[in-house]
Amino acid sequence: MTISTLTRGGAQREQQHCLRKMERVIIAMQDPDIGLKMRNQRLLITVIPHAMTGNDIMEWLIQKYNITDEEAGHLGGLLVQYGYIYPLKEPRSLILRSDDSPYRFQTPYFWTSSRWPASELDYAIYLAKKNIRKQGELVDYEKQNYNLLHKRINHTWDFVVMQAREQIRASKQRRKADRIVLECQEQAYWLVNKPCNRRALVRNRVKSSICLESFMKFCDQYHQHDPIMSGCLPSNPWISDDTTHWTINTDLVGTPTRLRVERWSFSFMELLNDCLGRREFMTYLEKEFSGENLCFWEACEDLRHGESSKIILKVEEVYKTFLSPGAARWVNIDSKTMERTLEGIKQPHRFVMDDAQMHIYFLMKKDSYPRYLKSDLYKNMLSKAIVPQETKKSVFPFMRRQRHSSPSPAMVSQATEDNGKAKGAGPAATNSGTLS
Amino acid sequence: FSGSFGEVYQTFHLSIYMSSNNKFSISPEMATQEVQPNETLSNLKAESDTLKTKLEDERAKLHDVELHQVAEKVDGLGQFIMKTRRTLKGHGNKVLCMDWCKDKRRIVSSSQDGKVIVWDAFTTNKEHAVTMPCTWVMACAYAPSGCAVACGGLDNKCSVYPLSLDKNENLAAKKKSVAMHTNYLSACSFTNSDMQILTSSGDGTCALWDVESGQLLQSFHGHAADVLCLDLAPSETGNTFISGGCDKKANVWDMRSGQCIQSFETHESDINSVRYYPSGDAFASGSDDATCRLYDLRADREVAIYSKESIIFGASSVDFSLSGRLLFGGYNDYTINVWDVLKGTRVSILFGHENRVSALRVSPDGTAFCSGSWDHTLRVWA
C-alpha cells in the first residue's frame, strides 16, 4: 500500500473516495424505480414517513449485489456506522439489525463527506441545545465534551448559547413530525461525527520558569551519570581501550554498579527500562502479591509493539489471563475502565488495552514504586552495589591495549534460537563483554 | 413531502448564524450556500490572522523568564577535550546516515554509493555489508534486538535486512520490503520493538509500518514539503514522535491517531535534524539557517537558539549527551560544535572531518558519539 503524494488532507482524501462509493450505494437504494420501498413507521405515537426496516435493507443489498447474508450485514453495518442510514429505535447503537427495526436515510446535508471536518462550534451549539431543552439529557461523554468546549471556546460561549436558543425557538415553529425528523438527523450526525478527544483540546501550557527549572534539575540529576561530562568508571572504553565499564554494566550482571542502582530511583521509567531493575521490582511485587500488575503491563506493551498478525491472539490471551472473571492473574482495574476495555475487546486492535495499561502503570508508579524504593530489597541492592576503582593512567600512554571483539547480538540470538527459545528475545546488550 | 427522493434532498439549514437583532431569517432552504453574505474572503483571512496573534499572545503570557537567566546559577563548563578515538574507513562514497546498536559499540552506516555497512566500532572491524539496489541511502537504523537493520533512500522504500553470521550468506537474499513512499526515504527508526518502523519521506508524509506484513498502520499528514527527519519520544506513555521538514516546521505527532498535536515554526530554513531532550519534555533541531534551537513541549514555545555570527553553514545533525547538558551539532562546514544547552554558549568546536558532517548520534550509554561525513569516513569521539 502506498502513500499518495499530497500536501495536507491526505487521509481525508483517501476517506473521501470511500465515502463517495458509499454515497453511490445510498443513492441507488433511494432510486424510485429500483430502490427500497419505504413506508411510514411508527415511533412511539408519531408516524415517521419514509422509513424502512433493517430487513428491507439487508434484502435489497443481497439482491442488488448478489452477496450473502453475512456480507450484506457487513456492508449495511458500515453504512450505518458512517452515518448514511440511522436507526430510529436505539439511536446510539449504530448497527444494522436484520429485523423490523426502523431506519431512515440521513439527509445529504448531514453526510460525513459534505460536512467534514465536524466543527467544534457546531458541536458546542448542538450540546447546548440538548442541555437547554432538557436538563440532564447529556450523556457522560457529552457532558465531558460540553465542559471541555466550555473551557476551550469560552470567549464565544455567549454566542453558542444564543444560537442554541434561536435554533430551539425556530424548530418549535415546525410541524411535530418534521421536528422529530430533524432532531433524529442531527442526533445521528453527531453520534457518528463527534469530535474525538484530541490532546490539543486539553493542552495546558506551563509557565516558562517552571519548565526551564525542570531542565536544570534533570541535567543536575544526571550529571554524574553522563560519561562525557563526568567520565565513567573504571575508564571510558573508547579512550582506554578497556571494556571493563561495559562488562560490569551488562544487562543481567550479578552485582550492578552503584550509579546504576541509584538511577532506578530517578523515575519509574528508569527502573522499568533497566532489565535488572525490572526483575528486582517484579521480585518485590511478588512478595506483595501484586506481580500480576507488572505482568499485565508487559503483556500490553507486547501487544502494542508486536506484529499485527498476532493482535487478536494476544488480546485473547490477555483477557483470559488478566481480565476475565476468575482469571488466574486478575488485575484490579476500576469498573469504568474495565467496562470500556471489555467493550473494546469485541473488536480487538493494537491499542485496545491502552486505558487499562495506563491505569495499572500509574497504580504501580504512585503506589508500589515509592514503597519499593523504601524497601529492604532496594536498600540491600544499593549497599551491595559496586563502585569500581578508577583505572590509573597507563605508564606508557602510547602502548595501545589490544581491542577485543565481542559476540554479535545476531549470533547470540541465533544461539538461543538453536536452544529452542524465541529469536531476538533479549536486548542486544546482554553479551557485550570481552572474549578472553 | 412529495416523493421519497425529493424529501431526502430537502434540507434545513440549521447552522445559520444569526445576530441578536434578527438580520437573517431562518427558513427551510436548500443548503446551497455555506458562506453568509458578509463573510467575504478578506474577512475570514483577517479573522484567521487575529486568531494567530491571539495564540501567540497566549503562549507569550506564560513566558516569564529566559533559559539563560534561569541557568545563571548553574556552574559553567570547564575546558572541554574530545578527540577522535576511532576512524571507520570503508565506504567508497559520502556517508549519509548512521545509527548505534543497543550493545553500545556496533554501528550501521549507509552511503551515497548504495552500501550499508555494519561495524563493531570498538575494533573498527566490518561485520556485514550490503549493497542496495539504489544509490543515496539516506536512512538507516539498527533494530532494538541487534538482529536486523533497516535502510532506504532513492528507492522510496524502507527495507529490513536480518543480520546473518554465515559469511557465505548473501544478506540481500533475505531482504524484506516494508515501507513504500512516493518519494525518497529521508529517515527511518524502529519503535520499541523489531516489529514496527516509523519512516519519513520526501513525499511530505511520515508513516508507521508493521514489519512482518508490510502493512501501513498509520500515516501522518501535515507537512507542506519534504520531511527530512524524525525522532521517537522517550516518554513513559511512548506514543508521540517529532518530525522536521523543508517547510521549516517541526511537528509533534500522536502515533495512535495520526494527529499533529503541536507545531513549531521559528526556523528560517529547512530543518535537517530533530532530537528529543532525554527527559522527553523538549527537543532540539538543526537547520540550514545555521542555528540549532530548543523547543519546550510543555511551554509550547522555542526557548533557546544556539548560534554564532561565525557559524554560517547549516547544521545537518544534532544529538544530546546523556544528561542533556550538551548538544552536539554536525555542520556543513565540516565542523562539530558543542553547545551548553542551559547557558546557550558554545563550549567547543571539533575539527577533523574533511567534508560535510551528515550524521551524528550519541552512543546508547553516552560514552561517545559518532559522526558520519561526506569525506567517506565515520569518527567516534570521546
Boltz contact constraints between the chains, C-beta under 6 A:
constraints:
  - contact:
      token1: [A, 1]
      token2: [B, 216]
      max_distance: 6.0
  - contact:
      token1: [A, 2]
      token2: [B, 180]
      max_distance: 6.0
  - contact:
      token1: [A, 2]
      token2: [B, 182]
      max_distance: 6.0
  - contact:
      token1: [A, 3]
      token2: [B, 181]
      max_distance: 6.0
  - contact:
      token1: [A, 3]
      token2: [B, 205]
      max_distance: 6.0
  - contact:
      token1: [A, 3]
      token2: [B, 207]
      max_distance: 6.0
  - contact:
      token1: [A, 3]
      token2: [B, 219]
      max_distance: 6.0
  - contact:
      token1: [A, 5]
      token2: [B, 182]
      max_distance: 6.0
  - contact:
      token1: [A, 5]
      token2: [B, 203]
      max_distance: 6.0
  - contact:
      token1: [A, 7]
      token2: [B, 224]
      max_distance: 6.0
  - contact:
      token1: [A, 10]
      token2: [B, 221]
      max_distance: 6.0
  - contact:
      token1: [A, 11]
      token2: [B, 221]
      max_distance: 6.0
  - contact:
      token1: [A, 30]
      token2: [B, 5]
      max_distance: 6.0
  - contact:
      token1: [A, 30]
      token2: [B, 8]
      max_distance: 6.0
  - contact:
      token1: [A, 32]
      token2: [B, 5]
      max_distance: 6.0
  - contact:
      token1: [A, 38]
      token2: [B, 4]
      max_distance: 6.0
  - contact:
      token1: [A, 50]
      token2: [B, 4]
      max_distance: 6.0
  - contact:
      token1: [A, 50]
      token2: [B, 7]
      max_distance: 6.0
  - contact:
      token1: [A, 105]
      token2: [B, 8]
      max_distance: 6.0
  - contact:
      token1: [A, 107]
      token2: [B, 11]
      max_distance: 6.0
  - contact:
      token1: [A, 109]
      token2: [B, 11]
      max_distance: 6.0
  - contact:
      token1: [A, 109]
      token2: [B, 31]
      max_distance: 6.0
  - contact:
      token1: [A, 122]
      token2: [B, 15]
      max_distance: 6.0
  - contact:
      token1: [A, 166]
      token2: [B, 18]
      max_distance: 6.0
  - contact:
      token1: [A, 170]
      token2: [B, 26]
      max_distance: 6.0
  - contact:
      token1: [A, 182]
      token2: [B, 12]
      max_distance: 6.0
  - contact:
      token1: [A, 198]
      token2: [B, 259]
      max_distance: 6.0
  - contact:
      token1: [A, 199]
      token2: [B, 261]
      max_distance: 6.0
  - contact:
      token1: [A, 200]
      token2: [B, 261]
      max_distance: 6.0
  - contact:
      token1: [A, 205]
      token2: [B, 62]
      max_distance: 6.0
  - contact:
      token1: [A, 205]
      token2: [B, 300]
      max_distance: 6.0
  - contact:
      token1: [A, 206]
      token2: [B, 298]
      max_distance: 6.0
  - contact:
      token1: [A, 206]
      token2: [B, 299]
      max_distance: 6.0
  - contact:
      token1: [A, 207]
      token2: [B, 62]
      max_distance: 6.0
  - contact:
      token1: [A, 207]
      token2: [B, 64]
      max_distance: 6.0
  - contact:
      token1: [A, 208]
      token2: [B, 63]
      max_distance: 6.0
  - contact:
      token1: [A, 208]
      token2: [B, 64]
      max_distance: 6.0
  - contact:
      token1: [A, 208]
      token2: [B, 65]
      max_distance: 6.0
  - contact:
      token1: [A, 208]
      token2: [B, 299]
      max_distance: 6.0
  - contact:
      token1: [A, 209]
      token2: [B, 64]
      max_distance: 6.0
  - contact:
      token1: [A, 209]
      token2: [B, 65]
      max_distance: 6.0
  - contact:
      token1: [A, 211]
      token2: [B, 296]
      max_distance: 6.0
  - contact:
      token1: [A, 211]
      token2: [B, 298]
      max_distance: 6.0
  - contact:
      token1: [A, 211]
      token2: [B, 299]
      max_distance: 6.0
  - contact:
      token1: [A, 212]
      token2: [B, 67]
      max_distance: 6.0
  - contact:
      token1: [A, 212]
      token2: [B, 70]
      max_distance: 6.0
  - contact:
      token1: [A, 218]
      token2: [B, 279]
      max_distance: 6.0
  - contact:
      token1: [A, 218]
      token2: [B, 324]
      max_distance: 6.0
  - contact:
      token1: [A, 219]
      token2: [B, 323]
      max_distance: 6.0
  - contact:
      token1: [A, 219]
      token2: [B, 324]
      max_distance: 6.0
  - contact:
      token1: [A, 219]
      token2: [B, 325]
      max_distance: 6.0
  - contact:
      token1: [A, 222]
      token2: [B, 323]
      max_distance: 6.0
  - contact:
      token1: [A, 223]
      token2: [B, 323]
      max_distance: 6.0
  - contact:
      token1: [A, 226]
      token2: [B, 321]
      max_distance: 6.0
  - contact:
      token1: [A, 226]
      token2: [B, 322]
      max_distance: 6.0
  - contact:
      token1: [A, 226]
      token2: [B, 323]
      max_distance: 6.0
  - contact:
      token1: [A, 226]
      token2: [B, 366]
      max_distance: 6.0
  - contact:
      token1: [A, 227]
      token2: [B, 366]
      max_distance: 6.0
  - contact:
      token1: [A, 227]
      token2: [B, 367]
      max_distance: 6.0
  - contact:
      token1: [A, 228]
      token2: [B, 321]
      max_distance: 6.0
  - contact:
      token1: [A, 229]
      token2: [B, 323]
      max_distance: 6.0
  - contact:
      token1: [A, 229]
      token2: [B, 325]
      max_distance: 6.0
  - contact:
      token1: [A, 236]
      token2: [B, 367]
      max_distance: 6.0
  - contact:
      token1: [A, 236]
      token2: [B, 382]
      max_distance: 6.0
  - contact:
      token1: [A, 238]
      token2: [B, 85]
      max_distance: 6.0
  - contact:
      token1: [A, 238]
      token2: [B, 367]
      max_distance: 6.0
  - contact:
      token1: [A, 238]
      token2: [B, 368]
      max_distance: 6.0
  - contact:
      token1: [A, 238]
      token2: [B, 382]
      max_distance: 6.0
  - contact:
      token1: [A, 239]
      token2: [B, 382]
      max_distance: 6.0
  - contact:
      token1: [A, 269]
      token2: [B, 236]
      max_distance: 6.0
  - contact:
      token1: [A, 305]
      token2: [B, 192]
      max_distance: 6.0
  - contact:
      token1: [A, 305]
      token2: [B, 193]
      max_distance: 6.0
  - contact:
      token1: [A, 306]
      token2: [B, 195]
      max_distance: 6.0
  - contact:
      token1: [A, 307]
      token2: [B, 195]
      max_distance: 6.0
  - contact:
      token1: [A, 307]
      token2: [B, 212]
      max_distance: 6.0
  - contact:
      token1: [A, 308]
      token2: [B, 210]
      max_distance: 6.0
  - contact:
      token1: [A, 308]
      token2: [B, 213]
      max_distance: 6.0
  - contact:
      token1: [A, 308]
      token2: [B, 215]
      max_distance: 6.0
  - contact:
      token1: [A, 351]
      token2: [B, 256]
      max_distance: 6.0
  - contact:
      token1: [A, 403]
      token2: [B, 123]
      max_distance: 6.0
  - contact:
      token1: [A, 405]
      token2: [B, 120]
      max_distance: 6.0
  - contact:
      token1: [A, 405]
      token2: [B, 123]
      max_distance: 6.0
  - contact:
      token1: [A, 409]
      token2: [B, 103]
      max_distance: 6.0
  - contact:
      token1: [A, 409]
      token2: [B, 146]
      max_distance: 6.0
  - contact:
      token1: [A, 410]
      token2: [B, 147]
      max_distance: 6.0
  - contact:
      token1: [A, 410]
      token2: [B, 163]
      max_distance: 6.0
  - contact:
      token1: [A, 410]
      token2: [B, 165]
      max_distance: 6.0
  - contact:
      token1: [A, 411]
      token2: [B, 165]
      max_distance: 6.0
  - contact:
      token1: [A, 413]
      token2: [B, 147]
      max_distance: 6.0
  - contact:
      token1: [A, 424]
      token2: [B, 145]
      max_distance: 6.0
  - contact:
      token1: [A, 424]
      token2: [B, 147]
      max_distance: 6.0
  - contact:
      token1: [A, 424]
      token2: [B, 194]
      max_distance: 6.0
  - contact:
      token1: [A, 427]
      token2: [B, 102]
      max_distance: 6.0
  - contact:
      token1: [A, 428]
      token2: [B, 101]
      max_distance: 6.0
  - contact:
      token1: [A, 428]
      token2: [B, 102]
      max_distance: 6.0
  - contact:
      token1: [A, 428]
      token2: [B, 103]
      max_distance: 6.0
  - contact:
      token1: [A, 428]
      token2: [B, 146]
      max_distance: 6.0
  - contact:
      token1: [A, 429]
      token2: [B, 102]
      max_distance: 6.0
  - contact:
      token1: [A, 429]
      token2: [B, 103]
      max_distance: 6.0
  - contact:
      token1: [A, 432]
      token2: [B, 103]
      max_distance: 6.0
